[in-house]
Amino acid sequence: MSNQLVMRGPVGPLPLIPNQKKFNPINGYVGTIDSFVETARPVLPVYFLNPDQVAANARRFLTLFPGTPPYAVKCNPDPVVLKTMAKAGVQAFDAASIEEIRAVRKYAPKARILFMNPVKSREAIREAYYTHGVRAYSLDCVDELYKLLQETGLAPDLEVFVRIAIPKANATTLDLTGKFGIPAEDAPELLRQCRPVSAKLGLCFHVGSQCMKPERYAQAIRLAAQVIKASGVKVDALDVGGGFPVEYPNMTPPALDTYLENITHRNRLGDLALICEPGRAMVGNSGAVVARVEQRKGNMLYLNDGTYGNLFDAGPCGNLIYPTRLIRPGGEIAANQQTYGFAGPTCDSIDMMKGPFTLPVDVREGDWIVIEQLGPYCLSMGTRFNGFGQTQMVVMASEKEKAKAAR
């Protein structure tokens, strides 16, 4: 048997890695993901955004939810997403920082903005109120109330939302208890302190991201009702937060109607204005990433994207499993499939995604993998750790644009 090393893979000069810090997006791409890979043979990860899907999701929430559904900007703050939301009829946005507020004002200038981070800097409060016209703020302690009043000059038009803590449960993929929320037994007194200085007073909570049990909303609303009754003051609005889930290969959530039934029909909300803050459910199926396989070791695939890039939710914090498929331009792909784990390009061992992700048995270096359901927490969570993180943005053409191009 010969000991000669057999070279496999591409022969000849390879394209250089682009050195731009930020790519200019490709807008209105009329082809498919497969045709892009076939033509471009991308060296770095590529993010594909489908504005038509964003618009469809937004219109669905606006139609079904019996109240105001501000989009949670943190989920995907891309300008195309914000402009598409506004064009689809979304008139309110949930922001967590002054940068998100600035973005909304730039791309959806007429929208209502709710500043729903319970802890804000004084500078952010001042700019939000005086520069951007933000009137709605959340808080979970009296010190934040004092800060809000001081930095807005005892403004008479404040809308204050008291955030209450929700008991921890196993109903969500990403638990959000522990950091924010005043205990239910202490919330009535905070409501009483907020009432005299609030043009409108609200109560809010968050059941956790990717909530798989609709009854969690009903339970939280019952707790909110107890708090309101104990406070003895008039409350004008109830914000049930986000957490509305999307489908993944290992997760098939109940229909959105079931969640809305638990929020409305099974609860007596009286004349409270109803608000929710959908994020993942607004953009979940609107994005996909194409990553290249740089090495294979058994059932571990080393990609040029990872948890420090576009795949944060697939890592240890979320362990989400995404739909995946293989692209190998000009080559045959095995019909049989097996499961793999992914490893990102950085040298940090946290940069791993256990999956399992299902792909053909013959995955090899140089193949491209399409990873879908990456509309949420993808663009917003990426870093440049270890010098990685560059991503090419491709905005897919709308159906109208495709029809026009076909003429």
C-alpha positions as a printed Julia matrix, in Angstrom:
407×3 Matrix{Float64}:
   0.0    0.0     0.0
   1.42   3.37   -1.01
   2.22   5.97    1.65
   1.8    8.75   -0.86
  -0.41  11.59    0.39
  -3.44  11.92   -1.82
  -4.53  15.57   -2.19
  -8.27  16.11   -2.22
 -10.24  19.28   -2.77
  -9.92  22.29   -5.08
  -6.87  22.74   -7.25
  -5.52  26.1    -8.34
  -5.59  29.61   -6.83
  -8.3   30.3    -4.28
 -10.16  33.62   -3.94
  -8.75  35.93   -1.3
 -10.71  36.53    1.88
 -12.35  39.97    1.57
 -10.88  42.44    4.06
 -13.84  44.82    4.31
 -15.02  45.43    7.86
 -18.58  45.63    6.61
 -20.02  44.47    3.32
 -22.48  46.58    1.4
 -25.72  44.58    1.27
 -26.98  43.12   -1.97
 -30.55  44.37   -2.31
 -33.34  42.91   -4.41
 -31.63  39.63   -5.31
 -34.01  37.87   -7.71
 -32.38  34.45   -7.62
 -32.42  31.67   -5.04
 -30.0   30.83   -2.26
 -28.73  27.91   -4.35
 -28.15  30.06   -7.43
 -26.24  32.61   -5.33
 -23.92  29.93   -3.97
 -23.5   28.41   -7.42
 -22.4   31.76   -8.82
 -20.6   33.43   -5.91
 -19.0   30.4    -4.19
 -18.87  32.55   -1.02
 -15.75  32.39    1.14
 -17.46  33.98    4.17
 -20.93  33.42    5.69
 -23.89  34.92    3.84
 -27.1   36.08    5.51
 -30.27  36.0     3.38
 -33.22  38.14    4.43
 -36.73  37.75    2.99
 -38.71  41.0     3.47
 -41.92  39.45    2.11
 -41.9   36.97    4.99
 -41.31  39.78    7.51
 -44.28  41.68    6.11
 -46.52  38.59    6.14
 -45.66  37.83    9.78
 -46.31  41.44   10.79
 -49.7   41.55    9.07
 -50.66  38.27   10.74
 -49.99  39.66   14.23
 -51.75  42.92   13.43
 -54.79  40.96   12.29
 -54.98  38.41   15.09
 -53.8   40.24   18.21
 -56.61  42.27   19.84
 -54.42  45.17   20.87
 -51.09  46.79   20.04
 -48.14  44.51   19.1
 -44.92  46.6    19.22
 -42.11  44.77   17.45
 -39.18  43.9    19.76
 -36.29  45.61   17.96
 -33.6   43.6    19.76
 -34.68  40.5    17.84
 -33.52  41.85   14.48
 -32.72  45.57   14.2
 -31.72  45.54   10.54
 -32.94  48.66    8.69
 -34.71  46.52    6.08
 -36.66  44.77    8.84
 -37.66  48.03   10.53
 -38.73  49.69    7.28
 -40.64  46.57    6.2
 -42.45  46.4     9.55
 -43.53  50.03    9.27
 -44.67  49.6     5.68
 -46.69  46.51    6.7
 -48.59  48.55    9.29
 -46.6   48.13   12.52
 -47.04  51.45   14.32
 -45.19  50.71   17.57
 -41.77  49.34   18.5
 -40.33  47.96   21.75
 -36.81  49.31   22.27
 -34.24  48.42   24.93
 -31.56  51.05   24.28
 -31.07  54.53   22.91
 -29.41  53.03   19.81
 -32.54  51.01   19.07
 -34.66  54.13   19.61
 -32.49  56.09   17.17
 -32.84  53.32   14.61
 -36.63  53.27   14.88
 -36.81  57.04   14.54
 -34.62  56.84   11.43
 -36.42  54.03    9.65
 -39.97  54.32   11.09
 -40.12  58.01   12.04
 -43.83  58.14   12.85
 -43.91  55.07   15.08
 -44.68  54.97   18.77
 -41.7   53.75   20.81
 -41.88  51.97   24.17
 -38.6   52.04   26.14
 -39.08  48.73   27.93
 -35.68  48.11   29.51
 -36.39  48.37   33.27
 -32.94  49.88   33.94
 -31.92  52.83   31.77
 -29.16  55.4    31.94
 -30.11  58.98   32.74
 -28.66  60.12   29.43
 -30.78  57.59   27.53
 -33.95  58.71   29.32
 -33.3   62.38   28.53
 -32.58  61.77   24.85
 -35.5   59.37   24.49
 -37.97  61.84   25.98
 -36.76  65.18   24.64
 -35.25  64.21   21.29
 -37.31  61.23   20.17
 -40.66  61.84   21.86
 -40.7   58.59   23.82
 -43.37  58.61   26.53
 -43.68  54.93   27.56
 -41.12  53.44   29.98
 -40.91  50.28   32.09
 -39.38  49.96   35.56
 -39.3   47.54   38.48
 -38.17  49.65   41.44
 -38.9   53.03   42.98
 -35.37  54.31   42.34
 -35.94  53.94   38.59
 -39.18  55.87   38.98
 -37.32  58.73   40.67
 -34.7   58.68   37.91
 -37.4   58.82   35.24
 -39.16  61.75   36.92
 -35.94  63.68   37.46
 -34.66  63.27   33.9
 -38.0   64.18   32.28
 -38.62  67.17   34.58
 -41.71  65.65   36.23
 -43.3   65.31   32.81
 -47.11  65.12   32.96
 -47.47  62.75   29.97
 -45.5   59.69   31.09
 -46.75  56.16   30.46
 -45.2   53.98   33.18
 -45.2   50.18   33.09
 -44.34  48.28   36.27
 -42.65  44.99   35.42
 -43.5   42.12   37.72
 -41.44  38.97   38.22
 -42.87  35.71   36.86
 -42.12  32.43   38.66
 -39.55  30.34   36.83
 -40.87  27.41   34.8
 -39.66  24.89   32.22
 -42.04  26.2    29.58
 -39.47  28.34   27.8
 -36.26  27.63   25.92
 -34.6   30.78   27.23
 -35.67  31.7    30.75
 -35.84  35.43   31.47
 -36.54  35.33   35.2
 -34.02  36.55   37.74
 -32.75  39.78   36.18
 -35.86  41.95   36.0
 -39.21  42.18   37.7
 -40.44  43.25   41.12
 -41.85  40.41   43.28
 -45.63  40.23   43.07
 -46.01  40.91   46.79
 -44.11  44.21   46.44
 -45.63  45.34   43.16
 -48.87  46.85   44.58
 -46.95  49.49   46.53
 -44.88  50.41   43.47
 -48.07  50.77   41.44
 -49.47  53.1    44.08
 -46.32  55.23   43.91
 -46.43  55.37   40.12
 -50.12  56.22   39.77
 -50.02  59.93   40.75
 -47.19  60.71   38.3
 -48.39  58.61   35.35
 -50.69  59.85   32.64
 -51.18  56.17   31.89
 -50.19  53.31   34.19
 -49.49  49.8    33.03
 -48.3   46.43   34.25
 -45.94  44.24   32.2
 -44.16  40.88   32.38
 -42.23  38.45   30.18
 -42.83  34.69   30.33
 -39.54  33.86   28.56
 -38.33  33.41   25.0
 -39.69  30.62   22.79
 -42.49  29.8    25.25
 -43.97  26.41   24.35
 -46.9   26.46   26.8
 -49.65  28.99   26.08
 -51.03  28.61   29.6
 -47.98  30.44   30.92
 -49.58  33.65   29.68
 -52.85  32.88   31.43
 -51.0   32.14   34.67
 -49.03  35.39   34.44
 -52.18  37.39   33.72
 -53.9   35.93   36.77
 -50.9   37.01   38.85
 -51.08  40.48   37.29
 -54.79  40.69   38.14
 -54.02  39.87   41.77
 -51.37  42.61   41.87
 -53.74  45.17   40.37
 -56.51  44.27   42.81
 -54.13  44.49   45.78
 -52.87  47.91   44.65
 -56.29  49.51   44.78
 -55.39  51.91   41.95
 -56.58  52.21   38.36
 -54.32  50.46   35.84
 -54.77  51.39   32.19
 -52.76  48.81   30.24
 -51.36  45.29   30.4
 -48.26  44.33   28.41
 -47.87  40.54   28.16
 -44.37  40.8    26.68
 -42.96  38.5    24.03
 -42.05  34.83   23.99
 -44.28  33.77   21.1
 -42.47  30.78   19.57
 -41.63  29.59   16.08
 -41.21  26.06   14.75
 -37.86  24.24   14.78
 -37.1   20.61   13.88
 -37.46  19.5    17.5
 -40.14  22.02   18.48
 -43.66  22.31   17.1
 -45.45  24.93   19.19
 -49.22  25.22   19.49
 -50.93  27.53   17.02
 -50.77  31.28   17.64
 -54.54  31.24   18.18
 -54.03  29.11   21.28
 -51.7   31.71   22.78
 -54.11  34.52   22.01
 -56.97  32.56   23.55
 -54.97  32.21   26.78
 -54.26  35.94   26.73
 -57.78  37.11   25.99
 -60.76  34.76   26.04
 -59.77  32.83   29.17
 -59.07  35.97   31.18
 -61.14  38.92   32.32
 -59.06  41.91   31.33
 -61.78  44.5    31.75
 -61.03  47.72   29.86
 -57.26  47.42   30.03
 -55.45  48.24   26.79
 -53.63  45.09   25.67
 -50.03  45.1    24.43
 -47.59  42.36   23.42
 -43.97  42.52   22.22
 -43.42  39.86   19.53
 -39.89  39.44   18.26
 -39.04  35.9    17.23
 -42.54  35.28   15.91
 -42.3   38.38   13.7
 -39.07  37.43   11.94
 -38.38  33.76   12.72
 -38.78  32.36    9.21
 -37.44  35.42    7.38
 -33.71  34.7     7.53
 -31.22  32.01    6.54
 -27.44  31.72    6.7
 -25.13  29.91    4.31
 -21.97  28.7     6.04
 -19.06  26.78    4.52
 -17.61  23.57    5.92
 -13.92  24.12    6.66
 -13.22  20.68    8.14
 -14.95  17.47    9.11
 -13.94  15.28   12.03
 -16.3   12.34   12.27
 -19.74  13.78   12.96
 -18.39  17.24   13.88
 -18.46  19.88   11.15
 -16.24  22.93   11.54
 -17.93  25.92    9.92
 -16.93  29.48    9.08
 -19.8   30.72   11.28
 -20.7   29.97   14.87
 -22.08  31.14   18.2
 -19.99  34.32   18.16
 -21.37  35.03   14.69
 -24.86  34.29   13.41
 -25.55  31.08   15.37
 -25.76  32.31   18.97
 -29.08  30.56   19.72
 -27.66  27.22   18.56
 -24.94  27.37   21.22
 -24.99  26.52   24.92
 -27.4   29.34   25.85
 -30.21  28.19   23.59
 -29.3   24.81   22.07
 -31.82  25.42   19.3
 -31.82  23.0    16.39
 -32.26  24.63   13.0
 -33.44  23.16    9.7
 -30.38  22.49    7.55
 -29.61  21.33    4.03
 -26.49  20.91    1.94
 -25.4   22.71   -1.23
 -22.64  21.23   -3.38
 -22.67  23.0    -6.76
 -22.06  20.6    -9.63
 -21.65  17.57   -7.37
 -23.82  14.65   -6.35
 -25.03  14.44   -2.76
 -25.68  11.18   -0.92
 -29.32  10.35   -0.24
 -28.66   8.85    3.18
 -28.56  11.23    6.14
 -27.02  11.34    9.58
 -26.78  13.81   12.46
 -23.89  16.2    13.13
 -22.71  18.77   15.62
 -21.28  22.11   14.51
 -18.18  23.96   15.67
 -17.61  27.62   14.88
 -14.4   29.2    13.55
 -13.1   30.75   16.79
 -10.67  29.09   19.2
 -13.18  29.18   22.07
 -14.63  25.79   23.02
 -17.93  27.53   23.82
 -18.21  28.09   20.09
 -19.93  24.75   19.56
 -23.46  23.73   18.66
 -24.45  20.23   19.64
 -27.59  20.06   17.48
 -28.14  17.38   16.28
 -28.33  18.77   12.75
 -29.4   16.38   10.0
 -27.41  16.37    6.75
 -26.19  13.85    4.13
 -23.64  11.27    5.24
 -21.01  12.53    2.79
 -20.6   16.13    3.98
 -17.06  17.28    3.27
 -14.82  20.31    3.34
 -15.9   22.95    0.86
 -19.6   22.13    1.02
 -22.06  24.86    1.95
 -24.79  24.41    4.54
 -28.03  26.39    4.49
 -29.2   27.03    8.06
 -32.78  28.3     8.19
 -35.13  29.96   10.72
 -32.44  32.55   11.46
 -34.49  35.72   11.34
 -34.25  36.29   15.12
 -31.17  36.96   17.27
 -28.75  36.42   14.43
 -27.64  39.76   13.06
 -28.06  41.36   16.5
 -25.87  38.87   18.4
 -22.83  38.65   16.13
 -19.34  39.73   17.28
 -15.89  40.06   15.74
 -14.28  37.78   18.34
 -10.99  36.24   17.17
 -11.24  38.34   14.01
 -14.2   36.37   12.63
 -17.76  37.59   12.14
 -17.77  39.13    8.68
 -21.05  38.33    6.95
 -22.36  39.23    3.51
 -25.98  40.47    3.56
 -28.32  39.53    0.73
 -31.85  40.96    0.72
 -34.09  38.78   -1.41
 -36.32  40.46   -3.98
 -40.0   40.77   -3.17
 -42.55  38.95   -5.31
 -43.36  42.29   -6.99
 -39.67  42.85   -7.76
 -39.35  39.33   -9.15
 -42.4   39.81  -11.35
 -41.04  43.1   -12.65
 -37.64  41.54  -13.39
 -39.31  38.69  -15.29
 -41.06  41.03  -17.73
